[in-house]
Amino acid sequence: EIRKQNYVLLVEGQTDFLRLYEKGFKNVLATSGTAFSSKHANALSKYTNRVILTYDSDNAGINAAIRTGYILMQNGFEVRVLDLGDGLDPGEYFKLKDNNKHTFKLLIKNSVHPINFIIHKKNILSLGASDRSKFLNECIEEVKLVKDLIVRNDLIKRLSSELGVVESEVMKRFETLKLRGTCY
């Protein structure tokens, strides 16, 4: 089903997997609590290069989505993050009266790029200049690990656009950090 749909809904646990499968989303896979790694990405790449992270929307799930999103992008995946909102997990989502297969499909359709997700969920734009600068450097450290030049350049453009930083400044930092090989 993952090959047929050409994307996978990646969830944290077996209960989330079962709930989505029960609701008709057969292209779902659970990491079952293990930290997602490049090894998992390599195995998954045999089926698709498109992932929609459907993790819990609590702090742990948000942080796991950020880590997993970077790993997937570093391994050449097209990644989006689905936001369930209100601290819900996929199992709890369907327990609410107004939520159903149709509303979940809308969430899939409206899933966002991991960079946008991080900026929104971590309220980066509301931080002071120093913290935004630190965030940019942290992102660049992750982007440096992306092997594909086109994907890497797209991430740099996205960071520039979303943070309102001139792209040449982001590139300058990228080159500086690349030469040093260290974090700020």
Residue pairs with C-beta under 8 A, 6 or more apart in sequence:
1 26
1 27
2 8
2 27
2 29
2 47
2 48
3 47
3 48
4 27
5 26
5 27
5 48
6 48
6 50
7 27
7 48
7 50
7 51
7 52
8 27
8 28
8 29
8 44
8 47
8 48
8 50
8 51
8 52
9 20
9 25
9 27
9 28
9 29
9 52
9 54
9 82
9 108
10 28
10 29
10 30
10 31
10 36
10 51
10 52
10 53
10 54
10 55
10 68
11 17
11 20
11 28
11 29
11 30
11 31
11 54
11 55
11 90
12 30
12 31
12 32
12 33
12 55
12 56
12 61
12 64
12 89
13 30
13 32
13 33
13 89
14 30
14 32
15 89
15 91
16 30
16 54
16 56
16 89
16 90
16 91
17 28
17 29
17 30
18 91
19 90
19 91
19 93
19 94
20 28
20 54
20 90
21 28
23 94
23 101
23 104
24 101
25 101
25 104
28 54
29 44
31 40
31 68
34 40
35 64
35 67
36 64
36 67
36 68
36 71
36 72
37 71
38 71
38 74
38 75
40 71
41 71
41 72
41 75
41 77
42 75
44 51
44 77
45 75
45 76
45 77
49 76
49 77
49 78
50 77
50 78
50 79
51 72
51 77
51 78
51 79
51 80
52 79
52 80
52 81
52 82
52 108
52 111
53 65
53 68
53 69
53 72
53 79
53 80
53 81
53 82
53 114
54 82
54 84
54 90
55 61
55 62
55 64
55 65
55 68
55 81
55 89
56 64
56 84
56 87
56 88
56 89
56 90
57 83
57 84
57 85
57 86
57 87
57 88
57 89
58 87
58 89
61 89
62 121
65 81
65 114
65 117
66 114
66 117
66 118
66 121
69 79
69 81
69 114
69 117
69 118
70 114
70 142
70 145
72 79
73 79
73 114
73 146
73 151
73 155
74 142
74 145
74 146
74 147
76 147
76 148
76 151
79 113
79 114
80 111
80 112
80 113
80 114
81 111
81 112
81 113
81 114
81 117
82 107
82 108
82 111
83 107
83 111
83 112
83 117
83 121
84 90
84 93
84 107
88 96
93 99
93 104
94 100
94 104
112 120
113 158
115 139
115 155
115 158
115 159
115 162
116 158
116 162
118 124
118 139
119 125
119 162
119 163
122 135
124 131
124 132
124 135
124 163
125 132
125 163
127 135
132 163
134 184
135 163
136 159
136 163
136 165
136 170
136 173
137 173
137 177
137 183
137 184
138 183
139 155
139 159
140 159
140 170
140 173
140 174
140 177
141 177
141 183
143 152
143 155
143 156
143 159
143 174
144 152
144 174
144 177
144 178
146 152
146 155
156 167
156 170
156 171
156 174
157 167
159 165
159 170
160 166
160 167
160 169
160 170
177 183
177 184
